[in-house]
C-alpha cells in the first residue's frame, strides 16, 4: 500500500464519514436505551461501552479496508479488553448500530449488519466449523437480538426480525418474524409483525411449552374418552347379567291340573 492510499484513507472524507456514523450511533443509543433518556451526547460518548466499541470498530474497519496491517487488530484487541465486546475489524456494520450493555458480544469476520440493528449483551454472531469464505450471519435492517442469543453460520436474518434471549439460530430467519428457543423456532407475536427495537422479552411465545400443553390437553381428552367408553361397557355387561325374578302367571294353568 502506497502513502497516497493511506493519505486518502486518513483524509477529511473518511473522518467526516466516521464522524457522521458516530453521531448516528449516539442517537441510536439515546433512542433505544431507556437509561440514556435525558443524557447528553457527550456523556453517552464518554461512558457507554457499546458506543466505544462501535467507534473503535469503525476506525479499525476503515484501516482494515485500506490494507493497513497490525493496527486494525490491535485496536480491536484493545477495545475488547476495555469493553468486553469483540468485533473483528473486517465485519461490516451499518448506520445506527447499538449494543446495549455489551459484555460478551462477539461479531465475526464475515458478519454483515444492516442499519438500525440492536444487540444486547452476550450475543454471538459466529461461524461453524473451520470453513473459509462467508461463514458468519448476515443481519438485515431493523433487527433486534436478545441477550445471550447465538446466531451461527452464514445464515440471513430478515428485515425487522427479533431473536429472543438465549435462542440458538442456525437457519435463515424470515423477515418480520420472532425466533425463540434452542434450536430457534420462528413464531408470531399476537398475530402482528414485530418491528423496531421495543422487544418485550418477557411475553415472547414459547413453542416448546405450547407443544407440551397441546400434548397434555390431548392426553386428558383421550383419558376422558377412555373412561367414558369403559363406563359404557361396564353398564352393558351389568345389564346383560341382571336376573329378574319371575312372577307367577295369573289364571288357570295351561298344562291343566
Secondary structure, 3 states (H helix, E strand, C coil): CCHHHHHHHCCHHHHHHHHHHHHHHHHHHHHHCHHHCCCCHHHHHHHCHHHHHHHHHHHHHHHHHCCCCCHHHHHHHHHHHHHCCEECCCCEECCCCEECCCCCCEECCCCEECCCCEECCCCEEECCCCCCCCCCCEECCCCEECCCCEEECCCEECCCCEECCCCEECCCECCCCEEECECCEEECECCECCCCCCCCHHHCCCHHHHHHHHHHHHHHHHHHHHHHHHHHHHHHHHHHCCCCCCCCCCCCCCCCC
